Amino acid sequence: MISQPAASQPAASQPAAPQRMRAALLREFGRLTLEQVPVPVPGPGEVLVRVRACGLCGTDLKIVSGGFRGTWPPSLPFIIGHEWSGEVAALGPGTERSGLAPGDRVVAENHTGCGSCPMCRAGRYNLCERVREPGFKLYGHTAPGALAEYAVRPAVALHKVPPGVSDVAAALVNQGALTVHAARRAQVGPGDSVAVFGPGLLGLLMLQVARAAGATQVVMVGRGKRLTVARELGSTHIVDYEATDPVAGVRAATGGRGADCVFDCSGNTSVIPQALRSVRRGGSVALLGLAGGAAAELPVDLVTLDELNVLGVRSSPNAYPAMIALLASGAIRTEPLTADLYPLSDVAAAFDALARREAIRPIITM
């Protein structure tokens, strides 16, 4: 699916702001090539960051394959990558009061809104109403990503990483912050029961954030060896859907009542009706995964008569600081999630491992 030109060579040692860098470039759908491209120059309010680690996710697979063509990305060639950490290399004009300095370790939010629409003014910049206008950027989707040696981001989108959090662990902040936002949307609290569908990276972070929010029971629904990882990370019950009906399994684990909150982290449309039948009356079902445009069955009478809350969860507004704090405190474990590391020159192998479900989260290290 992905190839690299044989002539690609590692970049030589460069000063803090070199002229060119290596990047995994999407020139045609279905294939990435490793190329030398110009290093981006930070404009007003922006910062140049040296990328240290960049994770690859299912959305990246869909983007590369053309699943969102014309939207994500709007045109080719394009640099993907939105789950990453790095180090400040240079400050652009107007960032003197940003609190950032060269050498600071940072992570970057991938949404920056226009700042002036009603949603942005309400702090919900992930839902900026001007998504088709220049002020809005979704990095790695509509604006250049970080599967490269350098990236430019607005200073306001950067968050410092404390010394106790490694570059590789920090690359999980993007997905972890999404689960923080989901837990807030679903109002997970002390003593709650939670079910999580999909033990990929998102689901395995979701279960840990739910426990950190006070949930005393977390049921993980999935298959294969990732269920063992879920148990290791704090899941109180596991349901192997290849052996047990998922709805029956969740209900059995919760005494027949159903979970207080159910999180779909799979992006599989067949899971939606299962999730809705696994939650208690008056409970909440939060949808975190993207389905690539596919539709799902919605049991309208069930949703209406049980007064279920069906919540969409997009990105992670105002959630990065909380996720960084959880990582720094040790409340979130990352070791089982970050075992698959690849150099940028092996980006093709990393994507293949992700597509074959051999890696929970392939991470490119620079």
N, C-alpha and C positions, 0 to 999 in steps of 0.2 A: 504493500500500500504506500510505503514511504521510502524514498531513496535519497542518496546523497551523492554528489559528484565525486569521483575518485580523486580529483585534483585538490579537494579541500585540505588545507593544512592548518594546524593550530596557529593562532596569532602569536607573534613574538612579544616579548616583554614590552609594555607600553607605559608611558607616563599616565598621570591621573586622567587626562582627557585626550585620548588618541584621536586620530582622524577617522579610522575605520575599525570595524569590529566584526566578529562572527555572529551570524544570526541564522536560525532555522526559518527559512522563507517559504511561504505558501505561494507558489507561482501558478500552480494549476491544481484543481481539486483532486485529492487522492494522493498527493505527493508533496513532501517537503524536501527542500534542498538546503544544504549548509553552504552559505555564501558569505563573502565579505561585503559589507554595506557601510555607508557613512554612519558614524556615531551621531545620534541626535543632539541638537544644540538646545539647551534650556532657554526658553523665552521668559518674559516677565512673570514672576511668581512661580517659576518652575525650578526643579532641581534635577541634576544629572545623577543617576544612581548606578553604581557598578553592581550588576546582578550577581548574587552568590548562589541561589538555589531557586529552581522553578518547577513546580509540580505540574503534572499532566492529568487531565480529568476527562470524563466521558463527554462533556460538552466540546472539549478540544477535538476529540475523535469525530464528533458530528460536524464541527466546523471544517476540519480537514477533508472529510468525505463529501462536503457540499450540502449537508443537511439543512443549513440555514442560508444558502447562497443568495446573494443580493442584499442580505441584511447583516449577517455575521459571516464574513466581513462584507462591507458594501462594495468592495472591489479588490482586485488582485494587482500586484503582489501584496502580501500582508504578513505581518509577524504576529503570531498568536501568543498565548501565555498570560494567565492572570492570577496564578497562585504563586507568589514569589517573595523572596527577601533579598536584601542587598545592603550596600554601604554607600553613603553619600560621597560622591566624587567631586562635585562642583555645584555651587549655588548660582542660580540665574539672577538677573536684576530684580530688585524689589523683594528679595527674600531675607534681607538682613535681620529682620525682626521675627523670623519664622521659628527661632529656637533650634534650628538645625545647623550643623557644621560638618565640614568634610571629615570623614571617618565615622560618623554616627551610623550605627546599624539600624535599619528601618524595614518596615513592611508597608505596602501601598494598597489603599482601597482601589477597586477597579471602577467604581461609579464616581463621577463628579457631575453634579447637576448644574443648571444655569445659575442657580443662586437667587433667582427673583420670582419664579412662578409660585403659585400657592403651595404646592407640595414641597418645594425646596425651602420655602420660608417656614414651613411647619416642621422642618427637620427630616422630612421623608424624601431626601434627595435621590434615593433609589427609584422613586416614582416621578422623577422630573417630567413635567408636561411638555417639555421642548426637546424630546428625544430626536427629532429630525432636524434640529437647528444646531449651529456650531458650538453653542455654549455647553451642550451635553456631550459627555464622553463615556464610553464603556470600553475601558482598555482591555485589549486582547480579543475584543469582539468587533467594535466599530472604530476603535483607535488602536495604534500599534501596541502590541503586548510586550512581554518580557522574556521570550524564549530567545535571548540574545545576551551579549556580554554587557550591554548598557541599555538603560531605559530612562526616559524623561517623564516626570510626573509633577503635578502641582504640589507645592509644599503643603497645602492644606490636606492633601490626601495621604500624607506620610505619617507614620507613627513610629516612635523610637522603640527599639527592642532592648530589654535589659540584658546584662551579661550572662545571666543564667540560662537564657534561651538560645539554643544553637541556631545557626543559619538554616539548617534543614528543618528543625522543628518550627521555626518562624514561617517557613513556606506553607505551613498548615493553617496559619492564622486566617487566611481568606475563607476557607471552608469552615473552620471552627467558629468564626464570627457569624457566618450564616446560621449555624445551629443556635448560637446565642440569641439571634434575632427571632428564630423560630420558637425557642423556649419562651421568650418574652411575649410573642404573639399568642401562643397557646396558654399563657399564664400558668406554666408549670410551677408547682409550689411544694412545700414540705408535705411528705406523706402521700404524694400522688403516685398513681400507677401509670406507666407509660409503655406503649408498644412502638417499636421501630421496625419498619419494613425496609430491608436492604442493608446488609452488613458490609458495604463498601466504605471508603474513607468517611463520607458524609454521615452514614449511619453509625459508624463506630465512634465518631466524634459526638454525634447527637446523643448517644446513650450516656457518654461521660458528662456532657453538659447538663443533661436531665438529672443525673445523679447529683451533680454539683448544685443544681437548683433546688434540690430537696426530695426528688422522687426516690421512693424507697423500693419500688419495684419497676424493673425495666425488662420487657420481653423483647427479644430480638428474633425477627423472622427472616430466614434466608436459607442458604444451603452451603454445603461444603466446609472447608477448613476455616472459613472466616467466622463461622459460628463458635469455633474454639477460641478465636481471638476475642470475640464478643464476650465470652464467659470470662476470659482473662482480664478484660477491661471493666468488668463490673456488672454485666448483664445477669439478672437473677434467674431468668428463664430463657431457654432458646427453643425455637420452633423450626424444625426442618420441614419446609413445605413439600419436599419430595417424599416425606414419610407421613406427614400429618396435615390435615386441612388447616390452613393458616387461621381462619376465623375460629374454628373449634379449639385450636391450640392456644390462642390468645385468651379466649373466654375461659378455658379451663384453668389457665394460669392466674386469672383474676377472679376466680371463684364464681364464674358464670356471668358476672356483671358487665364485663367489658372494661377496657382501660379508660382512665380519665382523659388521656391525650394519646393520639396516635400520630406518628410522623412517617410520611412516605418519603424515603430517601432513595427510592429505586429508579424513579422516572419511567416505570413500566405501567402502562395504562390499565393492565389487568389487575393491578394492585389496588386501584382506587376503590372499587366496590368492596373489596375485601377489607380495606381499612375502615370504610364507613360501617361495615357490619361488625367490626371488632371494638368499636368505641362504645362506652356506656351512653345511656340516654342523657342528653344535655351536654355531652362531651365535645371535644374539639379534635378535628382531623386537620393536620397541617401538611401541605404539599410542598416539598422542597425540590424534588427532581424535575427535570425538564424531559418532555416526551418527544421532542423533535417535530412538533406539529400534529402528532397523533391525538385522536379523541378517545375519551373514556366514558364508560357507562356511569350514569348518575341515578341511583335509586331515589327519585324525587320524594315519594311518599315517606320513605324511611327518614330522609333528611328533614322533611317538614314535620312529621308526627313526633319524631324524637328530638326535635329542635337542636340538630347538630350544627356545630360551628365548623364550616369548611373554610380553611384559611390558606390563601396563597402566601408564599414566603419568597421574596425576591431580594437577593443580596443581603447586605449587613449594615444598614445605616446606624451609626453611632454605637456599633458593637465591637469594633476592633479593640478599644482599650480593655474591655471586659475579658475578651479572649486572651489577650496578651497577659493580663493579670492572672488568669486561670493557669496558663502555661507556666508562668514564673513561680506560682505557688505550688506546683506539682499536682494540682487537682486533675489535670489532663495529662495522660501518658501518651507519648508519641513513639516510643521505641518500636512497638510492634507494627507501626504504621509507616515507618520510614526506612524499611530494610532494603528497598530497591533503589539504589543510586546509580546514575549513569552520567558520564561526561557528555558535554554537548555534542561531541563527535559521534556518540552512540544514540542520538535522538531517535533514529529509526527503530532500533532494538527496544527502546523504552516504549514507544507507541505500540509496537507489536505485543509487548508484555501486557500492556493495559488492555488491548483489544482481546487478548486471549484470557483475561482475568487471572493472569499469573502474578500480578503485582497489585497490592491494595492501592498504592499511589507511587508510580514511578516519579522520581525527582531528579531533574537535571542539575548537576552541580558544575559551577564554572571554575 
